[in-house]
Amino acid sequence: MEQLLICLSAALITGLLMSRLAKAIHLPAVTSYLLAGLLLGPFFLGRLSLSNFGIGFGTLEQVDSLSIITQVALGFIAFVIGNEFRLSTLESMGRQAITVGILQAVMTTALVDAALVVLHFIRPDIISMASAITLGSIAAATAPAATLMVVKQYKADGPLTRLLLMVVALDDAVGLVLFSASFGIANALEQGRIDAISILVEPVVEIVFSLGLGAAAGFALNQLEIYFHSRSKRMSLSVAFVLLTVGLSMVTFDIGPIHCGFSLLLVCMMTGTVFCNICPTSDELMDRLDRWVSPVSILFFVLSGAELDLNILSDPLVLLIGVVYIAFRSLGKISGAFVSGRATHCSRNIQKYLGITLLPQAGVALGMAAEAAELSDGHMVRNVVLFSVLVYELAGPTLTKLALTAAGEIIPEGRTNARMANKPEFPVSLD
């Protein structure tokens, strides 16, 4: 137990110290946390056997044993994102968010599918048709955690930022449907039969059950908040409900031939959405909660960096497929956001920059890749996704920052502190 506590404290301190270095070279803090995780991971300090003293992670299995922290952090992140789905925002941007969220995901899947299927016909020995289709659907997923961290750090605000947060939240539902359908088709190709339940029924059931559980939890949280007037007690109750929804989202069960489960992100996001729309003091509570969970968020990214498997860099086939995957996924996100933004009459800034901010990819994609392990070359699928996560998580936050800055929704950094708004050291040009 003492080693675990020392390990977590070392992870936090290293992440914070790295953030100071990142600030000096104008990188987002989330990138520094990921790099801190790589430094503490089994490929650097972990090789020195210091993990016996609580410093660093000796193996990937040791990092995986702390997965409960990442699950809880994702729950809080999704709960906070639910704050973006207020009725006033949905009335003005809801149609755009839904259209953009669906179209850019579908276009990304189609482009990656096409590229990898062509690669399959050229070199069927390195990637199967089933794996090509599965990787295409995984490409639709976007990581909300890194995006939210960048938005919070730089206090980004504006039409692009608000639409971005809504789209990354919707991506989980859209990606789930695309993956379930594609993975069902992939299994059919390998096994010679089509399972309509897994392709059509189970993803819809998971989404409906997740939204229903989240809505019930949000309503119950509001009802219990009424009995408490102390800010600290109300915040503690909010924390308890996030932990509750994270725990409930891990429950699975069967109804006849249908395997039922919940999406952690959708459950917690819906809890936050319902709570924020019916609780008159939710703004204050969300702000206090966001500050309270900051250490958990830092640990989430440090652990995410520590679990990045650098062994995949030694496999040239994984690198080849990974480069194709990354290139066409990036093209799909950028072109998909542009086309869908243009179709819904979004502003020029949204059309131009939204796709870049949708590039980060992490936990949801890795979960899909783990499920795809039952394919004949499922190990390759997982390694390709790991490679893309390595690239996107390190480069994605910086690209998101640059895109939001170019769109005029991040004020250039000046001398800032926690007690005042960010003020640039030089005038901001509106040209």
C-alpha positions as CSV (number, residue, x, y, z in Angstrom):
1,M,0.0,0.0,0.0
2,E,2.8,2.4,0.9
3,Q,4.4,1.8,-2.5
4,L,1.1,2.6,-4.3
5,L,0.8,5.9,-2.4
6,I,4.4,6.8,-3.2
7,C,3.9,5.8,-6.8
8,L,0.8,8.0,-7.2
9,S,2.4,11.0,-5.5
10,A,5.5,10.6,-7.7
11,A,3.2,10.5,-10.8
12,L,1.5,13.7,-9.7
13,I,4.7,15.6,-8.8
14,T,6.4,14.5,-12.0
15,G,3.4,15.6,-14.1
16,L,3.2,19.0,-12.4
17,L,7.0,19.6,-12.8
18,M,6.8,18.6,-16.5
19,S,3.9,21.1,-17.0
20,R,6.2,23.9,-16.0
21,L,8.7,22.8,-18.7
22,A,5.8,22.5,-21.2
23,K,4.7,26.1,-20.3
24,A,8.1,27.4,-21.1
25,I,8.0,26.0,-24.6
26,H,4.3,26.8,-25.1
27,L,2.9,23.2,-25.1
28,P,-0.4,22.2,-23.5
29,A,-0.2,20.8,-20.0
30,V,-1.9,17.6,-21.1
31,T,1.1,16.8,-23.4
32,S,3.5,17.2,-20.4
33,Y,1.4,14.8,-18.3
34,L,1.6,12.2,-21.1
35,L,5.3,12.7,-21.4
36,A,5.7,12.4,-17.6
37,G,3.9,9.1,-17.9
38,L,6.2,7.9,-20.6
39,L,9.2,8.9,-18.4
40,L,7.8,7.0,-15.4
41,G,6.7,4.1,-17.6
42,P,8.3,0.6,-18.1
43,F,10.4,1.8,-21.1
44,F,12.4,4.5,-19.2
45,L,12.5,4.8,-15.4
46,G,10.6,1.5,-15.1
47,R,13.6,-0.3,-16.5
48,L,15.7,0.8,-13.4
49,S,13.6,-1.4,-11.0
50,L,12.8,1.7,-9.0
51,S,9.1,0.7,-9.0
52,N,9.9,-1.5,-5.9
53,F,10.4,1.8,-4.1
54,G,7.2,3.4,-5.6
55,I,9.0,5.4,-8.3
56,G,7.9,4.6,-11.8
57,F,6.0,1.6,-13.3
58,G,8.0,-1.5,-13.9
59,T,5.5,-3.2,-16.2
60,L,2.4,-2.4,-18.3
61,E,0.5,-4.8,-16.1
62,Q,1.3,-2.6,-13.1
63,V,-0.1,0.4,-14.9
64,D,-3.2,-1.5,-15.9
65,S,-3.8,-2.4,-12.2
66,L,-4.6,1.2,-11.6
67,S,-7.3,1.3,-14.3
68,I,-9.9,2.2,-11.7
69,I,-8.3,5.7,-11.5
70,T,-8.6,6.2,-15.3
71,Q,-12.3,5.0,-15.2
72,V,-13.1,7.5,-12.4
73,A,-11.3,10.3,-14.2
74,L,-13.3,9.6,-17.4
75,G,-16.5,9.6,-15.4
76,F,-15.8,13.1,-14.0
77,I,-14.7,14.4,-17.4
78,A,-17.9,13.1,-19.0
79,F,-20.0,14.6,-16.2
80,V,-18.4,18.0,-16.7
81,I,-19.0,17.8,-20.5
82,G,-22.7,17.2,-19.8
83,N,-22.7,20.8,-18.7
84,E,-22.4,21.8,-22.4
85,F,-25.8,20.3,-23.2
86,R,-27.9,23.0,-21.7
87,L,-31.3,23.6,-23.3
88,S,-30.3,27.1,-24.3
89,T,-27.2,25.8,-26.1
90,L,-29.1,22.9,-27.7
91,E,-31.7,25.4,-29.1
92,S,-28.9,27.4,-30.9
93,M,-26.4,24.6,-31.8
94,G,-28.1,21.3,-31.2
95,R,-28.9,20.6,-34.9
96,Q,-25.4,21.6,-36.0
97,A,-23.8,19.4,-33.3
98,I,-25.8,16.3,-34.2
99,T,-25.3,16.7,-37.9
100,V,-21.6,17.4,-37.6
101,G,-21.1,14.7,-35.1
102,I,-22.7,12.0,-37.3
103,L,-21.4,13.1,-40.7
104,Q,-17.7,13.6,-39.7
105,A,-17.7,10.2,-37.9
106,V,-19.3,8.4,-40.9
107,M,-16.9,10.1,-43.4
108,T,-13.9,9.2,-41.3
109,T,-14.9,5.6,-41.1
110,A,-15.6,5.5,-44.9
111,L,-12.2,7.0,-45.8
112,V,-10.2,4.7,-43.5
113,D,-12.2,1.7,-44.6
114,A,-11.5,2.5,-48.3
115,A,-7.8,3.0,-47.7
116,L,-7.3,-0.1,-45.6
117,V,-9.5,-2.3,-48.0
118,V,-7.3,-1.1,-50.9
119,L,-4.2,-2.1,-48.8
120,H,-5.8,-5.5,-48.2
121,F,-6.2,-6.1,-51.9
122,I,-2.6,-5.0,-52.5
123,R,-1.1,-7.0,-49.5
124,P,-3.7,-9.5,-48.2
125,D,-0.9,-11.1,-46.1
126,I,-0.5,-8.1,-43.8
127,I,-4.2,-7.1,-43.1
128,S,-7.4,-9.0,-43.5
129,M,-10.7,-7.6,-44.8
130,A,-12.3,-8.0,-41.3
131,S,-9.5,-6.0,-39.6
132,A,-9.7,-3.3,-42.3
133,I,-13.4,-2.8,-41.6
134,T,-13.0,-2.9,-37.9
135,L,-10.1,-0.3,-37.9
136,G,-12.3,2.0,-40.0
137,S,-15.0,2.1,-37.4
138,I,-12.5,2.6,-34.5
139,A,-11.2,5.7,-36.4
140,A,-14.5,7.5,-35.7
141,A,-13.8,7.7,-31.9
142,T,-12.5,10.9,-30.4
143,A,-10.9,11.4,-27.0
144,P,-12.9,14.0,-25.0
145,A,-10.4,14.1,-22.1
146,A,-7.5,15.7,-23.8
147,T,-9.8,18.2,-25.6
148,L,-11.5,19.2,-22.4
149,M,-8.1,19.6,-20.6
150,V,-6.9,22.0,-23.3
151,V,-10.2,24.0,-23.2
152,K,-10.0,24.3,-19.5
153,Q,-6.3,25.2,-19.3
154,Y,-6.5,28.0,-21.8
155,K,-10.1,29.1,-20.9
156,A,-11.1,28.7,-24.5
157,D,-14.6,30.1,-25.3
158,G,-16.6,30.8,-28.5
159,P,-18.8,29.1,-31.1
160,L,-16.0,26.6,-32.1
161,T,-15.3,25.6,-28.5
162,R,-18.9,25.1,-27.6
163,L,-19.6,23.0,-30.7
164,L,-16.4,21.0,-30.2
165,L,-17.4,19.9,-26.7
166,M,-20.8,18.8,-27.9
167,V,-19.4,16.9,-30.9
168,V,-16.8,15.0,-28.9
169,A,-19.5,14.0,-26.4
170,L,-21.7,12.7,-29.2
171,D,-18.8,10.9,-30.8
172,D,-19.0,8.1,-28.2
173,A,-22.6,7.2,-29.2
174,V,-21.9,7.5,-33.0
175,G,-18.6,5.5,-32.7
176,L,-20.3,2.8,-30.6
177,V,-23.0,2.2,-33.3
178,L,-20.4,2.3,-36.1
179,F,-18.1,-0.1,-34.3
180,S,-20.8,-2.5,-33.4
181,A,-22.1,-2.7,-36.9
182,S,-18.6,-3.0,-38.5
183,F,-17.3,-5.5,-35.9
184,G,-20.5,-7.6,-36.5
185,I,-19.7,-7.6,-40.3
186,A,-16.1,-8.4,-39.6
187,N,-17.1,-11.4,-37.5
188,A,-19.5,-12.5,-40.2
189,L,-16.7,-12.4,-42.8
190,E,-14.5,-14.6,-40.6
191,Q,-17.2,-17.0,-39.3
192,G,-19.4,-17.1,-42.4
193,R,-22.6,-16.0,-40.6
194,I,-24.3,-12.6,-39.7
195,D,-25.4,-12.0,-36.1
196,A,-28.2,-9.4,-36.4
197,I,-28.5,-9.0,-32.7
198,S,-24.8,-7.9,-32.2
199,I,-24.9,-5.7,-35.3
200,L,-28.2,-3.9,-34.8
201,V,-29.8,-4.6,-31.4
202,E,-27.0,-4.5,-28.8
203,P,-25.5,-1.1,-29.7
204,V,-28.9,0.5,-29.7
205,V,-29.8,-1.1,-26.4
206,E,-26.5,0.0,-24.9
207,I,-27.1,3.6,-25.9
208,V,-30.7,3.6,-24.7
209,F,-29.8,2.0,-21.4
210,S,-26.9,4.3,-20.8
211,L,-28.9,7.5,-21.5
212,G,-31.8,6.2,-19.3
213,L,-29.5,5.3,-16.4
214,G,-27.7,8.7,-16.7
215,A,-31.0,10.6,-16.8
216,A,-32.3,8.8,-13.7
217,A,-29.0,9.5,-11.9
218,G,-29.1,13.2,-12.8
219,F,-32.7,13.5,-11.6
220,A,-31.9,11.7,-8.4
221,L,-28.9,13.9,-7.7
222,N,-31.0,17.0,-8.1
223,Q,-33.6,15.7,-5.7
224,L,-31.0,14.9,-3.1
225,E,-29.2,18.2,-3.5
226,I,-32.3,20.0,-2.2
227,Y,-31.7,18.6,1.3
228,F,-28.3,20.1,1.6
229,H,-27.4,23.8,1.8
230,S,-23.7,23.6,2.5
231,R,-21.6,24.0,-0.7
232,S,-19.1,21.4,0.5
233,K,-21.8,18.8,1.2
234,R,-23.5,19.4,-2.1
235,M,-20.2,19.0,-3.9
236,S,-19.5,15.8,-1.9
237,L,-22.9,14.5,-3.0
238,S,-22.0,15.3,-6.6
239,V,-18.7,13.4,-6.3
240,A,-20.6,10.4,-4.8
241,F,-23.0,10.3,-7.7
242,V,-20.2,10.4,-10.3
243,L,-18.6,7.5,-8.5
244,L,-22.0,5.7,-8.4
245,T,-22.6,6.1,-12.1
246,V,-19.0,5.0,-12.9
247,G,-19.6,1.8,-10.8
248,L,-23.1,1.1,-12.3
249,S,-21.8,1.6,-15.9
250,M,-19.5,-1.4,-15.4
251,V,-22.4,-3.7,-14.8
252,T,-23.3,-6.2,-17.6
253,F,-26.2,-8.6,-17.8
254,D,-28.2,-10.6,-20.4
255,I,-31.8,-10.3,-21.5
256,G,-32.4,-13.5,-23.4
257,P,-29.9,-13.6,-26.3
258,I,-29.1,-9.9,-25.9
259,H,-25.9,-8.9,-24.0
260,C,-26.6,-5.6,-22.2
261,G,-24.1,-3.2,-20.9
262,F,-23.5,0.6,-20.4
263,S,-21.2,3.2,-21.9
264,L,-19.4,4.9,-19.0
265,L,-19.0,8.2,-21.0
266,L,-22.7,8.3,-22.1
267,V,-24.0,7.5,-18.6
268,C,-21.9,10.1,-16.8
269,M,-22.5,12.7,-19.6
270,M,-26.2,12.2,-19.4
271,T,-26.1,12.5,-15.6
272,G,-24.4,15.9,-15.9
273,T,-26.7,17.0,-18.7
274,V,-29.9,16.3,-16.8
275,F,-28.5,17.7,-13.5
276,C,-27.3,20.9,-15.1
277,N,-30.7,21.5,-16.8
278,I,-32.8,21.1,-13.7
279,C,-30.6,22.4,-10.9
280,P,-30.5,26.2,-10.7
281,T,-27.1,26.2,-8.9
282,S,-25.4,23.7,-11.1
283,D,-23.0,26.3,-12.6
284,E,-21.3,27.0,-9.3
285,L,-21.2,23.3,-8.4
286,M,-19.6,22.3,-11.7
287,D,-16.9,25.0,-11.3
288,R,-16.1,23.8,-7.8
289,L,-16.2,20.1,-8.8
290,D,-13.9,20.8,-11.8
291,R,-11.2,22.2,-9.5
292,W,-11.6,19.4,-6.9
293,V,-11.0,16.6,-9.5
294,S,-7.9,18.3,-11.1
295,P,-5.4,15.9,-9.4
296,V,-7.5,12.9,-10.7
297,S,-7.3,14.3,-14.2
298,I,-3.6,14.7,-14.0
299,L,-3.2,11.1,-12.8
300,F,-5.4,10.0,-15.7
301,F,-3.0,11.5,-18.3
302,V,0.2,10.4,-16.5
303,L,-1.2,6.8,-16.4
304,S,-2.3,7.1,-20.0
305,G,1.3,8.0,-21.0
306,A,2.7,5.2,-18.9
307,E,0.6,2.6,-20.6
308,L,1.7,3.6,-24.1
309,D,3.5,0.5,-25.5
310,L,6.7,1.5,-27.3
311,N,7.3,-2.1,-28.4
312,I,5.0,-1.5,-31.4
313,L,7.6,0.9,-32.9
314,S,9.8,-2.1,-33.7
315,D,7.2,-3.7,-36.0
316,P,7.4,-2.3,-39.5
317,L,4.1,-3.7,-40.6
318,V,2.3,-2.1,-37.7
319,L,4.0,1.2,-38.6
320,L,2.9,0.9,-42.2
321,I,-0.7,0.2,-41.4
322,G,-0.6,2.8,-38.6
323,V,0.7,5.5,-41.0
324,V,-2.1,4.8,-43.5
325,Y,-4.7,4.7,-40.6
326,I,-3.5,8.0,-39.2
327,A,-3.3,9.8,-42.5
328,F,-6.8,8.8,-43.7
329,R,-8.3,9.3,-40.2
330,S,-6.9,12.8,-40.1
331,L,-8.2,13.5,-43.6
332,G,-11.6,12.1,-42.7
333,K,-11.9,14.2,-39.5
334,I,-10.8,17.4,-41.2
335,S,-12.8,17.0,-44.4
336,G,-15.8,15.5,-42.6
337,A,-15.9,18.5,-40.2
338,F,-15.5,20.9,-43.1
339,V,-18.3,19.3,-45.3
340,S,-20.7,18.9,-42.4
341,G,-20.0,22.4,-41.1
342,R,-20.6,23.8,-44.5
343,A,-23.8,21.9,-44.9
344,T,-25.2,23.2,-41.6
345,H,-24.1,26.8,-42.3
346,C,-21.5,26.9,-39.5
347,S,-19.1,29.8,-39.4
348,R,-15.9,29.8,-41.5
349,N,-13.8,29.2,-38.4
350,I,-15.7,26.1,-37.5
351,Q,-15.5,24.7,-41.0
352,K,-11.8,25.4,-41.1
353,Y,-10.6,24.4,-37.6
354,L,-13.1,21.9,-36.1
355,G,-11.6,18.9,-37.8
356,I,-8.2,19.5,-36.3
357,T,-9.5,19.7,-32.8
358,L,-11.2,16.2,-33.3
359,L,-7.9,14.4,-33.9
360,P,-7.0,13.2,-30.3
361,Q,-7.9,9.6,-29.7
362,A,-7.4,7.4,-26.6
363,G,-9.5,5.4,-24.2
364,V,-12.6,4.7,-26.2
365,A,-10.6,3.6,-29.2
366,L,-8.4,1.3,-27.0
367,G,-11.6,-0.3,-25.5
368,M,-12.9,-1.0,-29.0
369,A,-9.5,-2.5,-30.0
370,A,-9.5,-4.7,-27.0
371,E,-12.9,-6.0,-28.0
372,A,-11.6,-6.6,-31.6
373,A,-8.9,-9.0,-30.2
374,E,-11.0,-12.0,-31.0
375,L,-10.4,-11.4,-34.7
376,S,-7.8,-13.7,-36.4
377,D,-5.3,-10.8,-36.5
378,G,-6.9,-8.8,-33.6
379,H,-3.4,-8.3,-32.0
380,M,-2.4,-6.3,-35.1
381,V,-5.6,-4.2,-34.8
382,R,-4.7,-3.4,-31.2
383,N,-1.1,-2.5,-32.0
384,V,-2.2,-0.1,-34.8
385,V,-4.6,1.6,-32.5
386,L,-1.9,1.8,-29.8
387,F,0.5,3.4,-32.4
388,S,-2.2,6.0,-33.4
389,V,-2.9,6.8,-29.8
390,L,0.8,7.4,-29.2
391,V,0.9,9.8,-32.1
392,Y,-2.5,11.5,-31.5
393,E,-2.2,11.9,-27.7
394,L,1.3,13.5,-28.0
395,A,0.5,15.8,-31.0
396,G,-3.3,16.2,-30.7
397,P,-3.5,18.6,-27.7
398,T,-1.0,21.0,-29.3
399,L,-2.9,20.9,-32.6
400,T,-6.1,21.6,-30.7
401,K,-4.5,24.6,-28.9
402,L,-3.2,25.9,-32.2
403,A,-6.6,25.5,-33.9
404,L,-8.5,27.3,-31.1
405,T,-5.9,30.0,-31.0
406,A,-6.1,30.6,-34.8
407,A,-9.9,30.7,-34.5
408,G,-9.5,33.5,-31.9
409,E,-11.0,31.5,-29.0
410,I,-7.8,31.3,-26.9
411,I,-6.2,34.5,-25.7
412,P,-2.4,34.3,-26.2
413,E,-0.6,33.4,-23.0
414,G,0.7,36.1,-20.8
415,R,1.5,36.3,-17.2
416,T,-1.3,34.5,-15.5
417,N,-2.2,33.1,-12.1
418,A,-5.1,31.2,-10.6
419,R,-6.8,34.3,-9.3
420,M,-7.3,36.3,-12.5
421,A,-8.2,35.8,-16.1
422,N,-5.6,35.2,-18.7
423,K,-4.1,38.5,-19.9
424,P,-1.7,38.7,-22.9
425,E,1.5,40.6,-22.6
426,F,0.9,42.1,-26.0
427,P,-2.2,43.3,-27.8
428,V,-4.3,40.7,-29.6
429,S,-4.7,41.6,-33.3
430,L,-8.2,41.0,-34.7
431,D,-6.9,41.0,-38.3
